[in-house]
Amino acid sequence: MSADTLYMTMIFDFFGDLLTEKQREYFDLYHNEDLSLSEIAEKAGISRQGVYDIITRAEKTLTDIERKTGIVKKWRETREGIKQAKDISLKLTGLSESGSESAKLLEELARIHERLISDL
């Protein structure tokens, strides 16, 4: 999956409900189901250009919303920060004396990090 496709599917996951039903459907078929414009056009009974226009409008809407809100960018940064914090706490756990109070606290911190990552 290309970086552009991954980005598009991510902002679709966040903001897809703000699109029209047709935009959601065609966007999903194109980006997530990997159908060509021609295949979507044939299924929908419209021209390839019509499908292209609908998908392009949907992409513009999604990217405009993300550009204005920055929610996906913030989500990615938060997720990466939590992963880095978990890695550091695991390294510190390895440096702590087994069974010590600090080792127990670091293990608890690693569990909290894991929960936070899974919740995102």
Long-range contacts (C-beta under 8 A, 24 or more apart in sequence): 5-31, 7-72, 8-59, 8-62, 10-72, 11-62, 11-63, 11-65, 11-66, 11-72, 12-62, 14-66, 14-71, 14-72, 14-75, 15-61, 15-62, 15-65, 15-66, 16-62, 18-61, 18-62, 18-65, 19-58, 19-61, 19-62, 22-54, 23-54, 23-55, 23-57, 23-58, 23-61, 24-58, 26-51, 26-54, 26-55, 26-58, 27-55, 27-58, 27-59, 30-55, 75-120, 78-120, 79-117, 79-120, 82-113, 82-116, 82-117, 82-120, 83-113, 83-117, 85-109, 85-113, 86-110, 86-113, 86-114, 86-117, 89-113
